């Protein structure tokens, strides 16, 4: 989807995509734009007397429901917007709507009320959270929904029954959105109103409780990468030379390992006892025996090392911005070898074994290592280019993502372009695949996506979260992602 062509001067503030070939965007000026095979349509005024849309949900291509700043619900079907349905007294505003199917929707209001669609008609508003504004709703199915309110509380909907509100964030935050991958996995996004940098946090719902927001890096650095060798064990690095460790449900304080150069860009931990981190000045930092040591290994003209991947303590591969790669044999690094012969910059590398690695570059190319030599660059993303990350859990499966939201998968023989993640034009910048069944990717606008069964699903979508810089999933049941604002999100 060419999201860059969505006219920003119309102030689009809600979008829903039923597929890679159908999306609906709603504006503050009571207009709608449809995305199809030919791109975005011209804006169409839905209600000239309205006061702006706040939310839209499209359960299927050609079917959408929209709400905003009134007690009216608008339905799109058969290529047109039909007459609006009034569901309130005129004194409240509908804030959000979620439709997992064309025959089931729930809309929530500023009066703490919810109204349900059964495929034919909307119910009368029912009070589910008196005294609070229900700000966002997401329904994973017709029997399971999650809602957040203006008091930073969450409510669950299960089989027709609303649960008791649960406090999920302190008053120093504003919870703005919620999204659910399944009935037992939801995430809510919030902004920290006491933080001058405007940082954001994420809370996770595991089916019974919401996790507390976690700020892991209080230094001036920005977490840039994370590696988790096992569920519950992770290491993160930041832009000022600090390393942080996660174990037993807690993050350590930042530890300075690169005081001279800073700018740690990547880390790889094949086991809890061994990690390798790299920086923009050609240094490698090795964790072994309980402590960190450093080595200058990239002596190329501009040693801006961008990625590292380790299979074990005796095999690592690093790539740099100038197109060089180096390998580590457990004792020393090899001299840098130039492999990006197309002139693009290498940005990420992933090794499944000592006999298979894949590296991607900013020219849309992938290079593979067979245990002795690197292939020449092979173009897999000629249109959008800028491949930013790659993850290979085995020699017969890899996934690479680019800065336009595309994923490319490798089956051991060839690369295939998959469906696009709807990132709002911001693109994907990190990916981790625990196996061929699932990949998790981070976007530049703070969203987390799950790729499974050939399709993308938003796992966390927040309106004010900054860049998510790294993600690591050692299993399908545990992932960790880190953001530029110094926060960590754990998914189980």
JODAWO-V735490 format. One record per backbone hydrogen bond with DSSP energy under -0.5 kcal/mol. NH is the residue of the N-H (numbers start at 1). CO is the residue of the C=O. E is the energy in kcal/mol with one decimal. If there is no record, write none. Layout:
nh=NH co=CO e=E
nh=NH co=CO e=E
This chain:
nh=3 co=1 e=-1.7
nh=5 co=2 e=-1.5
nh=6 co=3 e=-1.7
nh=7 co=5 e=-0.5
nh=10 co=7 e=-1.0
nh=11 co=8 e=-1.8
nh=13 co=26 e=-2.0
nh=14 co=26 e=-1.2
nh=16 co=24 e=-2.1
nh=18 co=16 e=-0.5
nh=18 co=22 e=-1.4
nh=19 co=22 e=-1.5
nh=22 co=19 e=-0.9
nh=23 co=35 e=-1.3
nh=24 co=16 e=-2.5
nh=25 co=33 e=-2.6
nh=26 co=14 e=-2.9
nh=27 co=31 e=-2.3
nh=28 co=10 e=-0.7
nh=28 co=11 e=-1.2
nh=29 co=10 e=-0.6
nh=30 co=27 e=-1.1
nh=32 co=44 e=-2.2
nh=33 co=25 e=-2.3
nh=35 co=23 e=-2.7
nh=36 co=34 e=-0.5
nh=36 co=39 e=-2.0
nh=39 co=36 e=-2.1
nh=41 co=34 e=-2.4
nh=44 co=32 e=-2.4
nh=46 co=30 e=-2.5
nh=46 co=44 e=-0.5
nh=47 co=30 e=-1.0
nh=50 co=47 e=-2.0
nh=53 co=27 e=-2.0
nh=54 co=67 e=-2.6
nh=55 co=67 e=-2.0
nh=57 co=65 e=-2.5
nh=59 co=57 e=-0.6
nh=60 co=63 e=-1.0
nh=63 co=60 e=-2.2
nh=64 co=76 e=-1.8
nh=65 co=57 e=-2.1
nh=66 co=74 e=-2.5
nh=67 co=55 e=-2.3
nh=69 co=94 e=-0.7
nh=73 co=85 e=-2.5
nh=74 co=66 e=-2.7
nh=76 co=64 e=-2.9
nh=77 co=75 e=-0.5
nh=77 co=80 e=-2.6
nh=78 co=62 e=-0.5
nh=80 co=77 e=-1.6
nh=82 co=75 e=-2.8
nh=82 co=80 e=-0.6
nh=85 co=73 e=-2.8
nh=86 co=84 e=-0.5
nh=87 co=71 e=-2.7
nh=87 co=85 e=-0.5
nh=88 co=71 e=-0.7
nh=94 co=70 e=-3.3
nh=95 co=108 e=-2.6
nh=96 co=108 e=-1.3
nh=98 co=106 e=-2.0
nh=101 co=104 e=-1.1
nh=104 co=101 e=-1.1
nh=105 co=117 e=-1.3
nh=106 co=98 e=-1.9
nh=107 co=115 e=-2.5
nh=108 co=96 e=-2.4
nh=109 co=113 e=-2.0
nh=110 co=93 e=-2.4
nh=112 co=109 e=-1.3
nh=114 co=126 e=-2.3
nh=115 co=107 e=-2.5
nh=117 co=105 e=-2.6
nh=118 co=121 e=-1.9
nh=123 co=116 e=-2.6
nh=125 co=87 e=-0.9
nh=126 co=114 e=-2.6
nh=128 co=112 e=-2.5
nh=128 co=126 e=-0.5
nh=129 co=112 e=-2.2
nh=132 co=129 e=-1.6
nh=134 co=109 e=-2.3
nh=134 co=132 e=-0.5
nh=135 co=133 e=-0.8
nh=135 co=148 e=-1.7
nh=136 co=148 e=-1.3
nh=138 co=146 e=-2.2
nh=140 co=138 e=-0.6
nh=140 co=144 e=-1.3
nh=141 co=144 e=-1.6
nh=144 co=141 e=-0.7
nh=145 co=157 e=-2.1
nh=146 co=138 e=-2.4
nh=147 co=155 e=-2.7
nh=148 co=136 e=-2.0
nh=149 co=153 e=-2.2
nh=150 co=133 e=-2.0
nh=152 co=149 e=-1.6
nh=154 co=166 e=-2.5
nh=155 co=147 e=-2.7
nh=157 co=145 e=-2.7
nh=158 co=161 e=-2.7
nh=159 co=143 e=-2.2
nh=161 co=158 e=-1.5
nh=163 co=156 e=-3.1
nh=166 co=154 e=-2.5
nh=168 co=152 e=-2.6
nh=169 co=152 e=-1.1
nh=173 co=170 e=-1.4
nh=174 co=191 e=-2.3
nh=176 co=189 e=-2.7
nh=177 co=189 e=-1.4
nh=179 co=187 e=-2.3
nh=181 co=185 e=-2.2
nh=182 co=185 e=-1.3
nh=185 co=182 e=-1.2
nh=186 co=205 e=-1.8
nh=187 co=179 e=-3.0
nh=188 co=203 e=-2.2
nh=189 co=177 e=-1.9
nh=190 co=201 e=-2.1
nh=191 co=174 e=-1.9
nh=192 co=199 e=-2.8
nh=193 co=172 e=-1.8
nh=193 co=191 e=-0.8
nh=194 co=172 e=-0.8
nh=195 co=192 e=-1.0
nh=196 co=194 e=-0.6
nh=198 co=195 e=-2.2
nh=201 co=190 e=-1.9
nh=203 co=188 e=-2.4
nh=205 co=186 e=-3.8
nh=206 co=209 e=-1.9
nh=211 co=204 e=-3.4
nh=215 co=213 e=-0.5
nh=216 co=214 e=-0.6
nh=216 co=486 e=-2.2
nh=217 co=486 e=-2.1
nh=218 co=216 e=-0.6
nh=223 co=483 e=-0.6
nh=224 co=237 e=-2.9
nh=225 co=237 e=-1.3
nh=227 co=235 e=-2.6
nh=229 co=227 e=-0.6
nh=230 co=233 e=-1.1
nh=233 co=230 e=-2.3
nh=234 co=246 e=-1.9
nh=235 co=227 e=-2.3
nh=236 co=244 e=-2.8
nh=237 co=225 e=-2.0
nh=238 co=242 e=-1.9
nh=239 co=222 e=-1.2
nh=241 co=238 e=-1.2
nh=243 co=255 e=-2.3
nh=244 co=236 e=-2.8
nh=246 co=234 e=-3.0
nh=247 co=250 e=-2.3
nh=250 co=247 e=-1.8
nh=252 co=245 e=-2.6
nh=255 co=243 e=-2.5
nh=257 co=241 e=-3.0
nh=258 co=241 e=-1.5
nh=262 co=258 e=-1.1
nh=263 co=239 e=-2.1
nh=264 co=238 e=-1.4
nh=265 co=278 e=-2.2
nh=266 co=278 e=-1.1
nh=268 co=276 e=-2.4
nh=271 co=274 e=-1.2
nh=274 co=271 e=-1.5
nh=275 co=287 e=-1.4
nh=276 co=268 e=-2.4
nh=277 co=285 e=-2.6
nh=278 co=266 e=-2.0
nh=279 co=283 e=-1.6
nh=280 co=263 e=-1.0
nh=282 co=279 e=-1.0
nh=282 co=303 e=-0.6
nh=284 co=295 e=-3.0
nh=285 co=277 e=-3.2
nh=286 co=284 e=-0.5
nh=286 co=293 e=-2.7
nh=287 co=275 e=-2.8
nh=288 co=286 e=-0.6
nh=288 co=291 e=-2.2
nh=289 co=273 e=-0.5
nh=291 co=288 e=-1.0
nh=293 co=286 e=-1.9
nh=295 co=284 e=-2.2
nh=297 co=282 e=-2.4
nh=297 co=295 e=-0.7
nh=298 co=282 e=-2.1
nh=299 co=297 e=-1.0
nh=303 co=300 e=-0.6
nh=304 co=302 e=-2.6
nh=305 co=279 e=-1.2
nh=305 co=303 e=-1.2
nh=306 co=319 e=-2.1
nh=307 co=319 e=-1.7
nh=309 co=317 e=-2.4
nh=311 co=315 e=-2.1
nh=312 co=315 e=-1.3
nh=315 co=312 e=-1.2
nh=316 co=328 e=-1.4
nh=317 co=309 e=-2.3
nh=318 co=326 e=-2.7
nh=319 co=307 e=-2.2
nh=320 co=324 e=-2.1
nh=321 co=304 e=-2.8
nh=323 co=320 e=-1.7
nh=325 co=337 e=-2.4
nh=326 co=318 e=-2.1
nh=328 co=316 e=-2.6
nh=329 co=332 e=-1.9
nh=334 co=327 e=-2.7
nh=337 co=325 e=-2.6
nh=339 co=323 e=-2.7
nh=339 co=337 e=-0.5
nh=340 co=323 e=-1.8
nh=341 co=339 e=-2.0
nh=343 co=340 e=-2.0
nh=346 co=320 e=-1.2
nh=347 co=360 e=-2.6
nh=348 co=360 e=-1.2
nh=350 co=358 e=-2.5
nh=352 co=350 e=-0.5
nh=352 co=356 e=-1.7
nh=353 co=356 e=-1.6
nh=356 co=353 e=-1.0
nh=357 co=369 e=-1.2
nh=358 co=350 e=-2.4
nh=359 co=367 e=-2.8
nh=360 co=348 e=-2.0
nh=361 co=365 e=-1.9
nh=362 co=345 e=-2.0
nh=364 co=361 e=-1.3
nh=366 co=378 e=-2.4
nh=367 co=359 e=-2.7
nh=369 co=357 e=-2.4
nh=370 co=373 e=-2.0
nh=375 co=368 e=-2.7
nh=378 co=366 e=-2.3
nh=380 co=364 e=-2.6
nh=381 co=364 e=-2.0
nh=385 co=381 e=-1.8
nh=386 co=362 e=-1.7
nh=387 co=361 e=-1.4
nh=388 co=401 e=-2.7
nh=389 co=401 e=-1.3
nh=391 co=399 e=-2.4
nh=394 co=397 e=-1.3
nh=397 co=394 e=-1.0
nh=398 co=410 e=-1.2
nh=399 co=391 e=-2.2
nh=400 co=408 e=-2.6
nh=401 co=389 e=-2.1
nh=402 co=406 e=-1.7
nh=403 co=386 e=-1.5
nh=405 co=402 e=-1.5
nh=408 co=400 e=-2.7
nh=409 co=416 e=-2.7
nh=410 co=398 e=-2.3
nh=411 co=414 e=-1.7
nh=416 co=409 e=-2.6
nh=418 co=407 e=-3.3
nh=419 co=454 e=-0.6
nh=421 co=405 e=-3.2
nh=423 co=421 e=-1.6
nh=426 co=423 e=-0.9
nh=428 co=402 e=-2.2
nh=429 co=442 e=-2.4
nh=430 co=442 e=-1.1
nh=432 co=440 e=-2.2
nh=434 co=432 e=-0.5
nh=435 co=438 e=-0.9
nh=438 co=435 e=-1.0
nh=439 co=451 e=-1.9
nh=440 co=432 e=-2.6
nh=441 co=449 e=-2.5
nh=442 co=430 e=-1.9
nh=443 co=447 e=-2.0
nh=444 co=427 e=-2.0
nh=446 co=443 e=-1.3
nh=448 co=460 e=-2.4
nh=449 co=441 e=-2.9
nh=450 co=457 e=-2.9
nh=451 co=439 e=-3.2
nh=452 co=450 e=-0.6
nh=452 co=455 e=-2.3
nh=455 co=452 e=-1.4
nh=457 co=450 e=-2.1
nh=459 co=448 e=-3.0
nh=460 co=448 e=-1.8
nh=468 co=443 e=-1.6
nh=469 co=467 e=-0.6
nh=469 co=482 e=-1.7
nh=470 co=482 e=-1.3
nh=472 co=480 e=-2.2
nh=475 co=478 e=-1.1
nh=478 co=475 e=-0.9
nh=479 co=491 e=-2.5
nh=480 co=472 e=-2.1
nh=481 co=489 e=-2.3
nh=482 co=470 e=-2.0
nh=483 co=487 e=-2.2
nh=484 co=467 e=-2.5
nh=486 co=483 e=-1.8
nh=488 co=214 e=-1.8
nh=489 co=481 e=-2.8
nh=491 co=479 e=-2.6
